[in-house]
Amino acid sequence: MKIYTKTGDKGTTALFGGTRVPKHHIRIDSYGTVDELNSHLGLIRDQQIKQHYKDILIIIQDRLFTVGAILATDPAKATLKNGKERLNIPKISTENIELLEKEIDRMNDALPPMTHFVLPGGHQTVSFCHIARCVCRRAERLASALNDLEPFQPESLTYLNRLSDYLFVLARKLSHELEAEEIQWIPKKES
């Protein structure tokens, strides 16, 4: 597989299915941000964290490749006129979403209740989780805007939404396990 093709030298790229679009197209921005998120998850996985978290992150990274494939597909090329799939693209399942929910609940049950927003930080690994959460939210915003223009599998949007929640709770859980200070945001009243 050759790394460079020279087909994008004039500012366009091909979607899954062959359609060419500008590299600044919202579809490219959407799946590019999912790819960026996936790289941040790799950074979290490379930290000194429990193997269970690493195993879940690998599953999530795999699912993000699925989300990326869905976003990178021209909907006009995805199905035949009879409604059958033309391209063999995996889907996000309700089980994928439920795994995130179960992990969120499991971690949350072991944490003290949250009474205030928390400031990101306290430990490098926790900060990586917060950065990934913010990138996930951006990916969700872009995918939502794309979905308004060209609808795609709704579970993909749900997955991104739930993933940002997972990353927030993971940050809190790691703060607790790493004994990092969790600073609450308490609005200050001006005098």
C-alpha positions as CSV (number, residue, x, y, z in Angstrom):
1,M,0.0,0.0,0.0
2,K,1.6,3.2,-1.1
3,I,1.4,6.1,1.5
4,Y,1.2,9.0,-0.9
5,T,-1.1,9.0,-4.0
6,K,-0.8,12.6,-5.1
7,T,-4.6,12.7,-5.7
8,G,-5.1,15.2,-2.9
9,D,-2.4,17.7,-4.0
10,K,-5.1,20.1,-5.3
11,G,-7.1,20.2,-2.0
12,T,-9.6,17.5,-2.5
13,T,-9.9,14.0,-1.1
14,A,-11.9,10.9,-1.8
15,L,-14.7,9.7,0.5
16,F,-15.4,6.0,1.0
17,G,-17.2,5.2,-2.3
18,G,-15.1,7.4,-4.5
19,T,-16.8,10.8,-4.3
20,R,-14.2,13.7,-4.2
21,V,-14.8,16.6,-1.9
22,P,-12.7,19.6,-0.7
23,K,-10.4,18.8,2.2
24,H,-12.2,21.5,4.2
25,H,-15.6,19.8,3.7
26,I,-17.6,19.3,7.0
27,R,-17.5,15.5,6.4
28,I,-13.7,15.6,6.3
29,D,-13.6,17.8,9.4
30,S,-16.0,15.4,11.2
31,Y,-14.0,12.2,10.6
32,G,-10.7,14.0,11.0
33,T,-11.7,15.1,14.5
34,V,-12.8,11.6,15.3
35,D,-9.3,10.5,14.2
36,E,-7.7,13.2,16.4
37,L,-9.8,11.9,19.3
38,N,-8.6,8.4,18.6
39,S,-5.0,9.6,18.9
40,H,-5.7,11.2,22.2
41,L,-7.2,8.0,23.5
42,G,-4.0,6.3,22.5
43,L,-2.1,8.8,24.6
44,I,-4.4,7.9,27.6
45,R,-3.9,4.2,27.0
46,D,-0.1,4.7,27.1
47,Q,-0.3,6.1,30.7
48,Q,0.2,4.0,33.8
49,I,-3.4,3.1,34.3
50,K,-5.2,-0.1,35.1
51,Q,-5.3,-2.8,32.4
52,H,-9.1,-2.7,32.5
53,Y,-9.1,0.9,31.3
54,K,-6.6,0.1,28.6
55,D,-8.8,-2.8,27.4
56,I,-11.9,-0.6,27.2
57,L,-9.9,2.1,25.4
58,I,-8.8,-0.3,22.8
59,I,-12.5,-1.3,22.2
60,I,-13.4,2.4,22.0
61,Q,-10.6,3.1,19.6
62,D,-11.8,0.3,17.4
63,R,-15.4,1.7,17.5
64,L,-14.1,5.1,16.6
65,F,-12.7,3.7,13.4
66,T,-16.2,2.5,12.7
67,V,-17.6,6.0,13.4
68,G,-14.9,7.4,11.1
69,A,-15.8,5.0,8.3
70,I,-19.5,6.0,8.7
71,L,-18.6,9.7,8.5
72,A,-16.2,9.1,5.6
73,T,-18.9,7.5,3.4
74,D,-20.9,9.4,0.8
75,P,-24.5,8.4,1.7
76,A,-25.4,8.4,-2.0
77,K,-22.8,5.7,-2.6
78,A,-23.6,3.7,0.5
79,T,-26.8,2.0,-0.7
80,L,-28.2,0.7,-4.0
81,K,-31.5,1.8,-5.4
82,N,-33.2,-1.3,-3.9
83,G,-32.0,-0.2,-0.4
84,K,-29.3,-2.8,0.0
85,E,-25.9,-1.8,1.1
86,R,-23.4,-1.2,-1.6
87,L,-20.4,-0.8,0.7
88,N,-19.5,-3.1,3.5
89,I,-19.4,-0.5,6.4
90,P,-19.7,-1.7,10.0
91,K,-22.3,0.0,12.2
92,I,-22.3,1.2,15.8
93,S,-24.6,-1.1,17.8
94,T,-26.7,-0.4,20.9
95,E,-24.4,-2.9,22.6
96,N,-21.4,-0.5,21.9
97,I,-23.3,2.3,23.6
98,E,-24.4,0.1,26.5
99,L,-20.8,-0.8,27.2
100,L,-20.0,2.8,27.7
101,E,-23.0,3.3,29.9
102,K,-22.1,0.2,32.0
103,E,-18.5,1.5,32.4
104,I,-19.7,5.0,33.4
105,D,-22.1,3.5,36.0
106,R,-19.4,1.2,37.4
107,M,-16.9,4.0,37.8
108,N,-19.5,6.5,39.0
109,D,-20.7,4.1,41.7
110,A,-17.1,4.1,43.2
111,L,-16.9,7.9,43.3
112,P,-18.2,10.5,45.7
113,P,-21.2,12.4,44.4
114,M,-20.3,15.4,42.2
115,T,-21.7,18.6,43.7
116,H,-19.9,21.1,41.5
117,F,-18.2,21.3,38.1
118,V,-14.5,20.4,38.4
119,L,-11.5,22.2,36.9
120,P,-9.6,20.1,34.4
121,G,-6.2,19.0,35.8
122,G,-4.6,17.6,38.9
123,H,-2.5,15.0,37.1
124,Q,-1.2,14.6,33.6
125,T,-3.2,11.5,32.9
126,V,-6.4,13.2,34.1
127,S,-5.6,16.2,31.9
128,F,-5.3,13.9,28.9
129,C,-8.8,12.6,29.6
130,H,-10.2,16.1,29.7
131,I,-8.5,17.0,26.5
132,A,-9.9,13.9,24.9
133,R,-13.4,14.8,26.3
134,C,-13.2,18.2,24.7
135,V,-12.1,16.8,21.3
136,C,-14.9,14.3,21.6
137,R,-17.4,17.1,22.1
138,R,-16.0,18.9,19.1
139,A,-16.3,15.7,17.0
140,E,-19.9,15.4,18.2
141,R,-20.7,19.0,17.2
142,L,-19.2,18.6,13.8
143,A,-21.0,15.2,13.3
144,S,-24.2,16.8,14.4
145,A,-23.9,19.6,11.9
146,L,-23.0,17.0,9.2
147,N,-26.0,14.9,10.2
148,D,-28.3,18.0,9.6
149,L,-27.0,18.2,6.0
150,E,-26.6,14.5,5.2
151,P,-28.1,12.1,7.8
152,F,-26.2,9.0,8.8
153,Q,-26.5,6.2,11.3
154,P,-28.0,7.9,14.5
155,E,-26.2,5.5,16.9
156,S,-22.9,7.1,15.8
157,L,-24.0,10.5,17.3
158,T,-25.2,8.7,20.4
159,Y,-21.9,6.9,20.7
160,L,-19.9,10.2,20.6
161,N,-22.2,11.8,23.1
162,R,-21.9,8.9,25.5
163,L,-18.1,8.7,25.0
164,S,-17.6,12.3,26.1
165,D,-19.5,11.3,29.3
166,Y,-17.3,8.3,29.7
167,L,-14.2,10.4,29.4
168,F,-15.4,12.8,32.0
169,V,-16.1,10.0,34.5
170,L,-12.8,8.3,33.6
171,A,-11.0,11.6,34.4
172,R,-12.8,11.7,37.8
173,K,-12.0,8.0,38.5
174,L,-8.4,8.4,37.6
175,S,-8.2,11.6,39.8
176,H,-9.5,9.4,42.7
177,E,-7.2,6.5,42.0
178,L,-4.1,8.7,41.5
179,E,-5.0,10.8,44.6
180,A,-4.9,13.9,42.5
181,E,-6.6,17.0,43.8
182,E,-10.0,17.6,42.2
183,I,-10.6,21.4,42.4
184,Q,-14.3,22.3,42.3
185,W,-15.4,25.3,40.3
186,I,-17.4,27.6,42.7
187,P,-18.4,30.8,41.0
188,K,-17.0,33.9,42.7
189,K,-19.3,36.8,43.3
190,E,-17.8,40.1,42.5
191,S,-17.9,42.6,45.3
